[in-house]
Amino acid sequence: MSYQKRTALALASGLAGAVVLMAAPAAHATVVDVNYKCKTPIGDKAAVSPIDIKSVKSGGGYKLTMSFQKGVSSSPVELGKGAMNPSAVVKVGGADPGQVQVTGAANSAAIPANSPIKISDLSGTYTPKKSGKVDFTAGVLTIKALGTTTTCTPSNNPGPSLSLDVTAPGGSASGGGSASGGGQSTPDGGSSLPKTGPLDSAVALGTLGGTVLLSGAAGVLWLTRRGQRATG
């Protein structure tokens, strides 16, 4: 195999690797324990549930899914199938502060009296107004059942369950590095560069590798033309 062909194959392989690195998702999700204080028709109750929030790009927005890994309240009487309807607020912080309402299906099976109420996955759509890094944190949970309303409020100031680089419709994402998770914040203003994590380093490496390989392609072209001139 000629030198030019070997170099071209190396170029193609390296560029493919760089593209894979550049395509890595700029998101970070973590399960966060949320200590809910609930106001119920029969008095105050408290429970801790690990909360997970995931996102999927959907058109110009992002579909959020909030999952509860433990029950957060109970009922003194049995709740028949379809008797309990949950909803919650997901707080949005960072570049585009606000909140997202998420809702879920009613209970698919009867819930025995005095047993933990398992909340179904809650979902809603978030459409950013600004591009940049945002985070999503569990907010107030509302449970409606048998004509009553139970309100559960996080009392332990939980950190974000999801951090994400978002792009507003018609705009472009700012930054471009991976989002940090678990309540970490990015300093505002100033001329200092943001700290980078492993994913940032990988993306930077992919970019650098692509630049070097492109330079190599120019070198191959120069060598080829030089050889043609020499034999012409």
URTAPE-V162333 format. One record per helix or strand of 2 or more residues. SS is the DSSP state (2 for helix, 1 for strand). FROM is the first residue (numbers start at 1). LEN is the number of residues. If there is no record, write none. Layout:
BEGIN
SS_FROM_LEN / SS_FROM_LEN
END
This chain:
BEGIN
2_3_20 / 1_27_3 / 1_32_9 / 1_43_16 / 1_61_8 / 1_84_11 / 1_98_6 / 1_122_5 / 1_132_14 / 1_148_7 / 1_162_5 / 2_198_34
END
